[in-house]
C-alpha cells in the first residue's frame, strides 16, 4: 500500500525533506530559543519572526500511543503504532508519528526512541525506533 505524501510548502519543506541528510529539522526561534512544531513563521512565545529550521538530536520518548488493528484502507498492514513522541530538546515539543522496529505490544509510555526516516517520493517521513 502506498501511504499519502504530505503537501510541501515553504514553511514545512525543511521538516519533510531534512531526512535526505539524516536530520530532523524543527523550527527554532533565534531570539528566545523556543522550539516550534508544527513550523510557523513567527515564534509563539516571543512573537519574533527570526525563526529557522534547526537540526535536533532526533531522540525522544513516547508520550502516548495507540495500536491500530483495523485495516482502514486496502493493503494497509496492521497492527501499527501511532504515537506522540516528545523530543528531548524541550518539554512539550511533540510529534505525531509511528513507532517502528518492535512489536506493537512492546511499545510503552516513556520508552526512549530515536528518529529514522521513510522515503516517500520527495519527502522523508520521520518515524521512531526504540533505543536501549
Secondary structure, 3 states (H helix, E strand, C coil): CCCCCCCCCCCCHHHHHHHHHCCCEEEEECCCCCEECCCCCCCCCCCCCCEEEEECCCEEEEEEEEEECCCCCCCCCCCEEEEEEEECCCCCCEEEEEEECCCHHHCCCCCEEEEEEEEECCEEEEEEEECC
